[in-house]
Amino acid sequence: MIRKINFAENLKLFRKSKKLKQKELAELLQVNQRTISAWEKGVSEPSFTYLEKLSEIFDEDFNGLLE
């Protein structure tokens, strides 16, 4: 069975591929580190504004982040 990767897993993979710590990504987005942690755990999801910023930081379109 093929398991589809979700946003939370993608975010963590993209962040690590850029060698960013949660705190560093949080500073770039001007949010708390706990916010990044919650996104990566799937507890919450970012607003459209933050999705736009994440796509710029990771040079990835929305589909790449959300798949």
SVG drawing of the C-alpha trace seen along z (x, -y; Angstrom):
<svg xmlns="http://www.w3.org/2000/svg" viewBox="-6 -38 28 40">
<polyline fill="none" stroke="black" stroke-width="0.4" points="0.0,0.0 1.3,-3.5 1.0,-6.0 0.6,-9.6 2.8,-12.2 0.8,-15.0 1.6,-18.7 3.1,-18.1 5.6,-15.5 6.4,-17.7 7.0,-20.7 9.5,-18.8 11.2,-17.3 11.5,-20.7 12.8,-22.4 15.4,-19.7 16.5,-19.9 17.2,-23.6 19.1,-22.7 16.8,-24.9 15.8,-24.3 12.3,-24.9 13.3,-28.1 15.1,-29.4 12.0,-28.8 9.8,-30.4 12.0,-33.5 11.7,-33.7 8.0,-33.5 7.8,-35.7 5.9,-33.0 6.6,-31.1 8.7,-27.9 5.7,-26.0 3.7,-27.0 6.1,-25.3 6.1,-22.2 2.3,-22.1 2.3,-22.3 4.8,-19.5 2.8,-17.3 -0.4,-17.9 -2.0,-19.6 -2.7,-22.7 -2.1,-24.1 -0.9,-27.4 -3.1,-30.1 -2.9,-30.9 -0.5,-33.8 2.0,-31.4 1.6,-28.9 2.6,-31.6 5.7,-32.5 6.6,-28.8 6.4,-28.3 8.8,-31.2 11.2,-30.0 11.3,-26.5 11.0,-27.6 8.1,-25.1 4.6,-25.6 1.5,-25.0 0.9,-21.5 4.4,-20.4 3.8,-21.6 0.3,-20.1 0.7,-16.7"/>
</svg>
